[in-house]
Amino acid sequence: MRFKGITKPIGLATPCKEIESTCSRAHMYRRCGLHPPHFVIPLDPGSGRTTLVEYMTDKYKEAGVLSFNSGLDDYIEIVFDGTLQQLKQAFSSIDSAAVYTNEYCNIISMDISNISAHLGETQFSEFIRNCKRVCEHACVIFFVHTAPSRNEEKLLIKLSESIDNIKRLEVEPYTEDDICALIINAVTEHGVEIKRETEFRAAMAVIVSEFCITSVKDAITTADTLVRFADFSGFTPVADVHTLNLMITSWHNDAGRSEVK
């Protein structure tokens, strides 16, 4: 039987290092009943949030940082829209996920940026109250924008004052090498083989720079487009530098037609 290993995210070095550091102290959490830290991570949507949460879940499960015995879902992802009704529904769904225990004790990912627009309002006090409750049992990742607004910073201050054991992490921007690796990884996940990868990667780096491909979302979109130009004549579809040239020609043609319009 072949077992699939844990896939480490491309980029996101600081959060990954912190996750691995926590795993190295797993015995402390198991034997002494201590709780691993909660994290505040400034990372925009579409920049690898879910991939990071999945990595954290897999690593914590492998190391035994958490028992993962409270419900069927190893992790829950929530994006708050700022309304009181949705906030109540979100925390109710967390409570409902505790199938085998009184409280949900696994990992929760929260996008809290929209809460920052309601500081001083009812939903904010409800948010803090419920966060304090779930953080006593679950391990929570609070996501905000890469460049947090002034209100987001105020929210983070209130959060750190209300919740113990919370740590804010830094996230380095994706490099051109990271973006190239993301594109190549996404292409191969489509079942397409990269031919002469070193040459392919060098040509891809030029494209990433020229077309300012900087986000995970753009990298995935580029990979999806590139797959359409792969050579499907053989048993295994193949992409090479010629495939990249076909994609670039198509982009230039589309730009030319747009200018004519």
C-alpha positions, 0 to 999 in steps of 0.5 A: 500500500502506498501512503501519500505524504504531507505536502508542504505549501509553496512559500509561506515559510514563517507560518510553516516554520511555526507549525513545525515548531509547535509539532516539535513540542507535541509531547508537551501539549499531550502530557501537560494538558497545555494548549497550542497557540492560536495564530493571527496570519495576514494573508489575502483570500486566494493566497493559500489560506486553505492549503496552509490550514490543511498543512497545519491539520495534517502536521498536528494530526501526525505529531499528536498536537491535538487529538482530533476526536471531537467531530467528523471535521478535522478543521472548519473554515469560516468567512465572516461577512460582518452581519450579526445573523451570519456570525451567530450561524457561524458559531452555531455551526462550530458547536454543531461540529462537536459530535463526540464532545461537548465542545469542538476541539479541532482546528478553526480558520476564521477570516475576521476582516469584515468584523473590523467594520463593526467595532463597538457594535453588537456583532463585535461584542458577540464575536469576542465573547464567542471567540473566547469560548471556542478558543478555550478548546479549539485551535484557531487561525485568524486571517486578515488582509496582507496589509491590514487596515487601521480597523483590522489593527484595532480588532487585532489589539482587542483580540490579543487583549481578550484571548490568551496564547495568541501569536501574530505571524509574518508572511513573506510575499511570494517570490517569482520562484514560488509563483513558478513552482505553484504554476508547475505544481498546478499543471502536473496536478492536471496530469500534464508532464513537464518536458525539459523542466529546467528550460521550462522553468526558466521560460516560465520565470520570464513570463511571471515577471513580464505579466506580473503574476504575483498571487496564488490565484493568478498562478492557478489561472495561468496553470489552467490556461497553460494546460489547454495548450498542452500536447495531448497526442500521446498517452500522457499530455505534455507541456514544454517551452513550445506550450508556453509560447502558444499561450503567450501568443494567445494572450497577445492576440486577445490583447490586440483584439481588446485594443481594436474594440 
